Amino acid sequence: MVRSATFFQHAGISIVFVFMPIIAKNVTDSVFEIGLIVASFSFAQILSEMYFGRHSDKKGTRLKFIRIGFVGCAITFGLHYFASDIGLLFLVRIAAGIASGIMIPAMIAYAYEANLEKKRAATVVSFHALGWLAGIAAAGIANDLKIIFVISAASFVIGLLFTLKMPNPPQEKEIEPGTTKKVISKNKFLFLSLLLRHIGASSVWTIFPIMLMDKLGAELYQVSIVYVANTLTAFVLMNLMANKIRMSNVSKFKIGIGCTTFVFVGLAIITDWWMAMPFMSLVGGTWAFLFIGGNFHLMENNPRSTSTGIFSSTISIATVVGPVIAGIIAFAFDYTSVMYFAIAIIIVAFVVSMKIRAESNMFELKNN
């Protein structure tokens, strides 16, 4: 049930998120405004994930937040169908960001707690990537920017049905005051390196679909094929982490941060759309390492929804800043210059990540 709900949750998000730069291009020709539209979703997610992630720990009712999030997403993502101008598109993106932020931290924590052998939760989290793969593939098959909004809303409705079958186990409430501040302070190097890495990555993802279509002549279904290489690799590696890949979560996170640099070196020099596929496969691998490594390290040593909420919010902050920077750089220079910016800032992120140290699993021991 958890895998299925996770699958449809991320299929619904990805089918719109990945193609949003192309969707935004239909209501504005300004690269800067496209960056703002892409950023608006993540801006709304920032406070939503931190607020509802913390309340999921305090109230002890993860399943309630998960179900509310699915209902909200079904409505808000469906409303994208009617967003025919830039103002309406901004509003529905903000609403969708709030709705998705309600359930994402609670869902990750629920999946982690549902497994007695915690590393097995990686196989559940891998359905994030499988959902993204399905959403992106569905968009390519539909080959219609209006139909994908209907598919997105339907995905959330189906996901909600699976949550109705999920058990609601007793959960220890985390009511200690000042917890969010303590988690940020304790894990500042992890969050800072994640922030810098994702600013670089999200700046590229803002212009990359447009670059594939306008500069390299790709069709919508070919853009879909390129992104499928990303999500398929992430899905496979996340499953391998449950049994085959044996290293500390901190090491996984550092590998994920550092190896991302090579992705954008490659994307800066490609001359045809299909050449992006091996580099997108590599970014899927780096994402698997940093997402599993970072989240599992946090959940082993901190209140779970609170720490995963901060992790997700950090990504959302980066996805606000990155598109704005991408819009400015692409407007002033060109698409390739955005790649060079990403390379530089991710190198800095890797240097910061080297300061992260593994901790003894005191939080896990306390809760057991």
C-alpha positions in Angstrom: 0.0 0.0 0.0 2.8 2.4 0.9 4.7 1.7 -2.3 1.6 2.2 -4.4 0.7 5.4 -2.7 4.2 6.7 -3.0 4.3 5.7 -6.7 1.1 7.7 -7.6 2.1 10.6 -5.4 5.3 11.2 -7.3 3.8 10.4 -10.7 1.3 13.1 -10.1 4.0 15.6 -9.1 6.5 14.8 -11.8 4.3 14.8 -14.8 3.7 18.6 -14.3 7.0 19.6 -12.6 9.4 18.4 -15.2 7.5 20.0 -18.1 6.6 23.2 -16.3 9.2 25.3 -18.2 7.6 24.2 -21.4 4.1 24.8 -20.0 5.2 28.3 -18.8 6.6 29.1 -22.2 3.0 29.0 -23.5 2.0 31.9 -21.3 5.2 34.0 -21.5 8.2 34.4 -23.7 10.4 35.8 -20.9 12.9 33.3 -19.6 13.0 35.3 -16.4 9.2 35.0 -15.9 9.5 31.2 -16.7 12.0 31.0 -13.9 9.6 32.8 -11.5 6.8 30.4 -12.4 8.9 27.4 -11.8 10.2 28.9 -8.5 6.6 29.7 -7.2 5.8 26.1 -6.6 8.9 25.5 -4.5 8.5 28.8 -2.7 5.1 27.6 -1.5 6.6 24.2 -0.5 9.2 25.7 1.7 7.0 26.8 4.7 4.5 24.1 4.0 7.0 21.2 4.4 8.6 22.7 7.4 5.3 23.6 9.1 3.4 20.4 8.4 6.5 18.2 8.8 7.0 19.5 12.3 3.3 19.1 13.1 3.3 15.5 11.9 5.9 14.8 14.6 4.0 16.9 17.3 0.5 15.5 16.5 1.5 11.9 16.0 -0.8 11.5 13.0 1.2 11.1 9.9 -1.6 9.3 7.9 -3.9 12.3 8.4 -1.4 14.7 6.8 -0.8 12.2 4.0 -4.5 11.9 3.1 -5.1 15.7 3.3 -2.1 16.2 1.0 -3.5 13.8 -1.6 -6.9 15.5 -1.6 -5.3 18.9 -1.9 -3.0 17.8 -4.7 -5.8 16.2 -6.7 -7.7 19.5 -6.7 -4.8 21.9 -7.2 -2.9 20.0 -9.9 -6.3 19.5 -11.7 -6.8 23.3 -11.7 -3.7 23.7 -13.8 -6.0 22.7 -16.8 -7.7 26.1 -16.5 -4.6 28.2 -16.0 -4.5 30.0 -19.4 -2.6 33.1 -18.4 0.5 33.9 -16.3 -1.5 35.1 -13.2 -3.6 32.0 -12.9 -0.6 29.8 -13.5 1.2 31.5 -10.6 -1.8 30.9 -8.3 -2.2 27.2 -9.1 1.5 26.6 -8.8 1.5 28.2 -5.3 -1.5 26.2 -4.2 0.0 23.0 -5.5 3.2 23.7 -3.6 1.3 24.1 -0.4 -0.7 20.9 -0.9 2.3 18.7 -1.8 4.2 20.1 1.2 1.6 18.8 3.5 2.2 15.1 2.8 5.8 14.8 1.5 7.7 14.8 4.9 5.0 12.6 6.6 5.1 10.1 3.7 8.9 9.7 3.9 8.8 9.2 7.7 5.8 6.8 7.5 7.7 4.7 4.9 10.8 4.6 7.2 8.8 3.6 10.3 6.8 0.9 8.4 10.0 -1.2 8.1 11.5 -2.9 11.1 14.7 -3.2 9.2 15.2 0.5 8.4 17.5 0.1 5.4 14.6 -1.7 3.6 12.8 1.6 3.5 15.0 2.4 0.6 13.0 0.1 -1.6 9.8 2.0 -0.6 11.5 5.4 -1.3 12.6 4.1 -4.6 9.0 4.3 -5.7 9.5 8.1 -5.7 11.8 7.5 -8.7 9.5 4.9 -10.3 6.6 7.4 -10.0 8.7 10.1 -11.6 9.5 7.7 -14.4 5.9 6.8 -15.0 4.8 10.4 -14.9 7.4 11.5 -17.3 6.7 8.6 -19.6 2.9 9.3 -19.5 3.6 12.9 -20.5 5.7 11.7 -23.5 3.0 9.2 -24.5 0.2 11.8 -24.2 2.3 14.4 -26.0 -0.3 17.0 -25.0 0.3 19.7 -22.3 -3.4 19.9 -21.4 -3.9 16.1 -20.9 -1.1 15.8 -18.5 -3.0 17.9 -15.9 -5.9 15.4 -16.0 -3.4 12.5 -15.7 -1.8 14.3 -12.7 -5.1 14.8 -10.9 -6.1 11.2 -11.5 -2.8 10.0 -10.1 -3.5 11.7 -6.8 -7.0 10.3 -6.6 -5.7 6.8 -7.1 -2.9 7.4 -4.5 -5.5 8.5 -2.0 -7.4 5.3 -2.4 -4.3 3.3 -1.5 -3.9 5.4 1.7 -7.3 4.4 2.8 -5.9 0.8 3.2 -2.8 1.9 5.0 -2.7 1.1 8.7 -2.5 4.0 11.3 0.1 2.6 13.8 0.7 4.4 17.1 3.3 7.1 16.8 5.4 8.7 19.6 4.8 12.5 19.7 7.8 14.7 19.5 6.8 17.9 21.4 10.2 19.2 22.6 10.3 23.0 21.9 12.8 24.5 19.6 13.3 21.2 17.7 13.4 22.6 14.2 16.2 25.1 15.2 18.2 22.3 16.9 17.9 20.0 13.9 19.2 22.7 11.5 22.0 23.7 13.8 23.1 20.1 14.4 23.1 19.2 10.6 24.1 22.6 9.2 26.8 21.3 6.8 24.4 18.6 5.4 21.7 21.2 4.7 24.1 23.8 3.4 25.7 21.4 0.9 22.3 20.1 -0.2 21.1 23.7 -0.7 24.1 24.6 -2.8 24.0 21.4 -4.9 20.3 21.8 -5.6 20.6 25.5 -6.5 23.0 24.4 -9.2 20.8 21.5 -10.3 17.5 23.4 -10.3 19.0 26.3 -12.3 19.8 23.8 -15.0 16.4 22.0 -14.9 14.7 25.3 -15.5 16.2 25.8 -18.9 17.1 22.2 -19.8 13.7 21.1 -21.3 13.6 24.4 -23.3 17.2 23.9 -24.4 16.5 20.4 -25.6 13.5 21.6 -27.7 14.7 25.0 -29.0 18.4 24.4 -29.3 18.7 20.6 -29.9 15.4 20.1 -31.8 13.9 17.5 -29.5 10.2 16.7 -29.5 8.1 16.4 -26.3 8.3 12.6 -26.3 12.1 12.8 -26.8 12.4 15.1 -23.7 10.4 12.4 -21.9 12.9 9.7 -23.0 15.8 11.8 -21.7 14.3 12.2 -18.3 13.3 8.5 -18.0 17.0 7.7 -18.1 17.3 9.7 -14.9 14.5 8.2 -13.0 15.1 4.6 -14.0 18.7 4.7 -12.7 17.5 6.3 -9.4 14.9 3.5 -9.0 17.4 0.7 -9.6 20.1 2.2 -7.3 17.7 2.9 -4.4 16.6 -0.7 -4.4 20.2 -1.9 -4.4 20.9 0.2 -1.4 18.6 -2.0 0.7 20.9 -5.0 0.4 23.8 -4.7 -2.0 25.4 -1.2 -1.5 26.9 -1.2 1.9 28.4 2.1 3.1 27.5 4.7 5.6 24.6 7.1 4.8 27.0 10.1 5.2 29.3 8.5 2.5 26.3 8.0 0.2 25.4 11.7 0.6 28.8 12.9 -0.2 29.1 10.8 -3.3 25.8 12.1 -4.5 26.8 15.7 -4.0 30.3 15.4 -5.6 29.5 13.3 -8.6 26.7 15.7 -9.7 29.5 17.9 -11.0 30.2 15.5 -13.9 26.6 15.6 -15.0 26.7 19.3 -15.9 30.1 19.1 -17.4 28.6 16.6 -19.9 25.4 18.5 -20.5 27.4 21.7 -21.3 29.0 20.0 -24.3 26.3 17.8 -25.9 25.2 18.6 -29.5 22.1 16.4 -29.9 19.2 15.6 -27.6 20.0 11.8 -27.3 23.6 12.6 -26.0 22.0 13.9 -22.7 20.8 10.3 -21.8 24.0 9.0 -20.2 24.4 12.2 -18.2 20.8 12.1 -17.1 21.3 8.5 -16.0 24.3 9.7 -13.9 22.3 12.4 -12.3 19.7 9.8 -11.4 22.4 7.8 -9.6 23.7 10.8 -7.7 20.2 11.7 -6.7 19.6 8.2 -5.3 22.8 8.4 -3.2 22.2 11.9 -1.8 18.5 11.4 -1.2 18.7 8.1 0.6 22.0 8.9 2.4 20.8 12.3 3.5 17.3 11.4 4.6 18.3 8.2 6.4 21.1 9.9 8.2 18.7 12.5 9.4 16.0 10.1 10.5 18.4 7.9 12.4 19.6 10.8 14.5 16.7 13.4 14.6 12.9 13.6 14.9 11.9 12.1 11.6 9.2 14.2 9.9 10.8 17.4 11.3 14.2 16.5 9.8 12.8 15.2 6.5 10.6 18.3 6.3 13.7 20.5 6.6 15.5 18.3 4.0 12.6 18.8 1.6 12.3 22.5 2.4 16.0 23.0 1.7 15.4 21.5 -1.8 12.4 23.8 -2.2 14.5 26.8 -1.2 17.0 25.8 -3.8 14.2 25.3 -6.4 13.1 28.9 -5.7 16.6 30.4 -6.0 17.9 28.2 -8.9 15.2 29.1 -11.5 15.6 32.8 -10.8 19.4 32.6 -11.2 18.8 30.5 -14.4 16.5 33.1 -15.8 18.9 35.9 -15.2 22.0 34.1 -16.6 20.1 32.7 -19.6 18.7 36.2 -20.4 22.1 37.9 -20.0 24.2 35.2 -21.6 23.0 31.8 -22.9 21.8 28.3 -21.8 25.4 26.9 -21.6 26.4 29.6 -19.1 23.8 28.2 -16.7 25.7 24.8 -16.8 29.0 26.6 -15.9 27.3 28.2 -12.9 25.9 24.8 -11.8 29.4 23.2 -12.0 31.0 25.9 -9.9 28.4 26.0 -7.1 28.2 22.2 -6.9 32.0 22.0 -6.4 31.6 24.3 -3.4 28.7 22.1 -2.2 31.0 19.1 -2.2 33.7 20.9 -0.2 31.1 21.8 2.4 29.8 18.2 2.5 33.3 17.0 3.6 32.6 18.6 7.0 29.7 16.2 7.7 30.6 13.6 10.3 28.8 10.3 11.0 27.0 10.2 14.3 26.1 7.4 16.7 22.5 6.4 16.2 21.2 7.8 19.5 17.8 8.9 18.3 17.0 5.4 16.9 18.2 3.8 20.2 16.0 6.2 22.2 12.9 5.4 20.2 13.5 1.7 20.3 
